[in-house]
């Protein structure tokens, strides 16, 4: 994933501001480079491959046990080093695990960004994790009383489609516009509308750090 430029981030922030002008709801957008480092999978696969070494050598060769043991250690450490390559390590992680980790991080960010503290409980989080090509929209209780969770599926679908094509900024803007229209329909702006949450894009690393 190419890092979002300052121009990209500004365009996304402006889209959030435009959407919030028409609603009392709050939209927060979080983009994570990854939702996890998955380093435990590097260790797991290195161990599994190393464990597979002795058996065929014991039956197919007359090597001393000491040689086989040393080769097993070598395989483990070589694999462990190779699996530090991020692209290879991510390829070893099952898709279901990546989606589960990304969803977990999205829920965490909903709380970290204080989405649940808005007046009227009308916060909406748009969360994207680039490494997993994962997107999710999470709305607060006040919104779910009027808007079912399936309402956000089109926004998520369009966003993930843009992620796959590499048009990330456009995907964010389209998703923000879709969410903004839904919020404007059910939660129009009040007479005094306070901006309770930040409008700028929040970018995180694989460990949830800005």
VEXROLUM-339756 format. One record per residue (C-alpha): z, y, x; residue number from 1. Coordinates in pm, whole numbers. Each point is the difference from the previous one (the first is absolute). Layout:
<atoms>
<atom <Z; Y; X>; NUM>
...
</atoms>
This chain:
<atoms>
<atom <0; 0; 0>; 1>
<atom <-97; 342; 130>; 2>
<atom <292; 242; -16>; 3>
<atom <-21; 260; -273>; 4>
<atom <-91; 336; 146>; 5>
<atom <188; 319; -77>; 6>
<atom <-293; 98; -221>; 7>
<atom <29; -328; -191>; 8>
<atom <373; 46; -49>; 9>
<atom <-51; 356; -122>; 10>
<atom <-262; -114; -253>; 11>
<atom <238; -267; -132>; 12>
<atom <289; 248; -22>; 13>
<atom <-220; 245; -192>; 14>
<atom <-100; -277; -242>; 15>
<atom <369; -72; -67>; 16>
<atom <68; 368; -65>; 17>
<atom <-296; 28; -240>; 18>
<atom <109; -309; -193>; 19>
<atom <360; 121; -30>; 20>
<atom <-111; 336; -143>; 21>
<atom <-87; -181; -322>; 22>
<atom <312; -213; -40>; 23>
<atom <377; 2; 24>; 24>
<atom <-26; -329; 188>; 25>
<atom <27; -32; 377>; 26>
<atom <-251; -181; 223>; 27>
<atom <94; -118; 348>; 28>
<atom <-256; -164; 229>; 29>
<atom <110; -225; 287>; 30>
<atom <-241; -153; 252>; 31>
<atom <134; -269; 235>; 32>
<atom <-190; -121; 306>; 33>
<atom <146; -342; -85>; 34>
<atom <287; -124; -213>; 35>
<atom <138; -227; 272>; 36>
<atom <-58; -84; 366>; 37>
<atom <-4; -377; -81>; 38>
<atom <128; -76; 351>; 39>
<atom <188; -306; -125>; 40>
<atom <-339; -156; -78>; 41>
<atom <-106; 36; 364>; 42>
<atom <310; -196; 100>; 43>
<atom <-51; -257; -276>; 44>
<atom <-363; -76; 85>; 45>
<atom <66; -9; 374>; 46>
<atom <278; -253; -59>; 47>
<atom <-213; -214; -233>; 48>
<atom <-290; -14; 244>; 49>
<atom <234; -82; 287>; 50>
<atom <161; -279; -201>; 51>
<atom <-344; -151; -61>; 52>
<atom <-71; -34; 374>; 53>
<atom <211; -302; 111>; 54>
<atom <-102; -271; -247>; 55>
<atom <-373; -33; 87>; 56>
<atom <74; 30; 373>; 57>
<atom <263; -274; -12>; 58>
<atom <-248; -245; -155>; 59>
<atom <-320; 115; 173>; 60>
<atom <123; 60; 355>; 61>
<atom <242; -136; 255>; 62>
<atom <137; 340; 89>; 63>
<atom <368; 14; 89>; 64>
<atom <227; 138; -269>; 65>
<atom <82; 294; 225>; 66>
<atom <-367; 108; 11>; 67>
<atom <-34; -26; -375>; 68>
<atom <317; 202; -46>; 69>
<atom <-127; 273; 235>; 70>
<atom <-334; 7; -182>; 71>
<atom <182; 30; -331>; 72>
<atom <194; 299; 131>; 73>
<atom <-321; 156; 133>; 74>
<atom <-174; -42; -337>; 75>
<atom <296; 160; -177>; 76>
<atom <11; 308; 222>; 77>
<atom <-378; 46; 14>; 78>
<atom <-24; -20; -379>; 79>
<atom <294; 236; -40>; 80>
<atom <-175; 255; 221>; 81>
<atom <-334; -43; -180>; 82>
<atom <162; 43; -339>; 83>
<atom <130; 341; 101>; 84>
<atom <-357; 114; -68>; 85>
<atom <53; 158; -338>; 86>
<atom <-327; -103; -163>; 87>
<atom <47; -364; 98>; 88>
<atom <366; 0; -105>; 89>
<atom <-84; 144; -342>; 90>
<atom <-268; -267; -46>; 91>
<atom <268; -268; 36>; 92>
<atom <206; 135; -289>; 93>
<atom <-75; -150; -346>; 94>
<atom <-141; 250; -246>; 95>
<atom <279; -67; -248>; 96>
<atom <260; 87; 263>; 97>
<atom <-178; 325; 88>; 98>
<atom <-20; 102; -364>; 99>
<atom <366; -85; -56>; 100>
<atom <108; 205; 304>; 101>
<atom <-217; 292; -107>; 102>
<atom <143; -7; -353>; 103>
<atom <352; -14; 141>; 104>
<atom <-70; 303; 219>; 105>
<atom <-146; 186; -299>; 106>
<atom <319; -59; -200>; 107>
<atom <208; 113; 298>; 108>
<atom <-203; 320; 29>; 109>
<atom <46; 68; -369>; 110>
<atom <373; 25; 70>; 111>
<atom <-26; 163; 344>; 112>
<atom <-218; 281; -138>; 113>
<atom <252; 59; -283>; 114>
<atom <-254; -76; -270>; 115>
<atom <283; -113; -228>; 116>
<atom <182; 335; 17>; 117>
<atom <-248; 223; -183>; 118>
<atom <98; 172; -320>; 119>
<atom <-132; -214; -283>; 120>
<atom <-69; -292; 241>; 121>
<atom <-370; 89; 12>; 122>
<atom <-86; -78; 362>; 123>
<atom <-308; -200; 102>; 124>
<atom <-42; -152; 345>; 125>
<atom <-345; -81; 136>; 126>
<atom <56; -236; 293>; 127>
<atom <-267; -124; 239>; 128>
<atom <41; -238; 294>; 129>
<atom <-313; 2; 214>; 130>
<atom <49; -319; 202>; 131>
<atom <44; -206; -317>; 132>
<atom <-263; 198; -195>; 133>
<atom <264; 27; -268>; 134>
<atom <50; 270; -259>; 135>
<atom <256; 31; -277>; 136>
<atom <110; 260; -251>; 137>
<atom <367; -6; -100>; 138>
<atom <125; 223; -280>; 139>
<atom <356; 83; -99>; 140>
<atom <177; -108; -319>; 141>
<atom <-77; 321; -189>; 142>
<atom <-372; -66; 39>; 143>
<atom <15; -371; -82>; 144>
<atom <155; 83; -336>; 145>
<atom <-335; 156; -95>; 146>
<atom <-251; -150; 243>; 147>
<atom <-28; -378; 62>; 148>
<atom <-29; -120; 362>; 149>
<atom <-359; -119; -55>; 150>
<atom <-107; 362; -52>; 151>
<atom <-13; 54; 377>; 152>
<atom <-230; -294; 75>; 153>
<atom <-318; 210; 3>; 154>
<atom <152; 244; 249>; 155>
<atom <111; -286; 225>; 156>
<atom <-337; -174; -27>; 157>
<atom <-194; 313; 92>; 158>
<atom <233; 75; 289>; 159>
<atom <-25; -351; 151>; 160>
<atom <-378; 12; -42>; 161>
<atom <-17; 321; 202>; 162>
<atom <231; -150; 264>; 163>
<atom <-241; -293; 42>; 164>
<atom <-295; 240; 38>; 165>
<atom <184; 224; 246>; 166>
<atom <-6; 306; -229>; 167>
<atom <378; 27; 6>; 168>
<atom <45; 369; -77>; 169>
<atom <-234; -13; -298>; 170>
<atom <190; -304; -127>; 171>
<atom <330; 185; 17>; 172>
<atom <-141; 302; -181>; 173>
<atom <-156; -212; -278>; 174>
<atom <324; -193; -50>; 175>
<atom <203; 323; -11>; 176>
<atom <-241; 146; -256>; 177>
<atom <23; -311; -220>; 178>
<atom <379; -4; 16>; 179>
<atom <11; 373; -66>; 180>
<atom <-209; -34; -317>; 181>
<atom <228; -274; -133>; 182>
<atom <310; 207; 72>; 183>
<atom <-153; 314; -152>; 184>
<atom <-72; -187; -323>; 185>
<atom <354; -131; -45>; 186>
<atom <204; 254; 199>; 187>
<atom <-147; 350; -29>; 188>
<atom <155; 277; 212>; 189>
<atom <308; 175; -136>; 190>
<atom <70; 373; -12>; 191>
<atom <191; -19; 326>; 192>
<atom <-146; -273; 215>; 193>
<atom <184; -58; 327>; 194>
<atom <-173; -182; 285>; 195>
<atom <268; -260; 77>; 196>
<atom <-177; -219; 256>; 197>
<atom <-232; 73; 296>; 198>
<atom <-373; 39; -65>; 199>
<atom <-116; -88; 351>; 200>
<atom <-119; -345; 107>; 201>
<atom <278; -206; 162>; 202>
<atom <-126; -221; 285>; 203>
<atom <212; -290; 130>; 204>
<atom <-28; -248; 284>; 205>
<atom <46; -378; -35>; 206>
<atom <378; 41; 4>; 207>
<atom <21; 260; -275>; 208>
<atom <42; 294; 237>; 209>
<atom <-183; 331; -56>; 210>
</atoms>
